[in-house]
């Protein structure tokens, strides 16, 4: 017998022995453990586990990452504002001045959240052998089978070696790239 009550969540030796016999005979004759035994062992029956409400798991859509990047570029560089504005009325000097700031801020954002590298680290205009056909777009006089051993490098291409986007709080509406701004007077 237990001389002192066991700590919470623990069962004394005699209690464990009687619990073992109870479990054995319940399983032998009923095919299941009684609810009070499950509670003592901190277990949950399968039926109770199935009926328990599931944790609210946020659904992730394919577009979420794209919207997050677009939102970052809008926040940091006002890219969407620039692209959605009709610039035909502005002079080339005005557009050039706006693009310089846009370029600088967009570049900083890309460098902060992505590690980018060229697909082919070679000199443009030089003959280059193809190592990975799936990473190359053939242009010009392309063979009928769509494959070639190499060609003149016209663009090195880009690949993302690492992506380090910030975590998005749950229930964030990523379709809002930038909230509307209202000034209170």
Secondary structure, 3 states (H helix, E strand, C coil): CCCCCCCCCCCCHHHHHHHHHHHHHHHHHCCCCCHHHHHHCCCCCHHHHHHCCCCCCCCCCCHHHHHHHHHHHHHHHCHHHHHHCCCCCCCHHHHHHHHHHHHHHHHHHHHHHEEEEECCCCCCCCEEECCCHHHCCCCCCCCCCCCCCEEECCCCCEEEEEECCCCCCCCCCCCCCCCCCCCCC
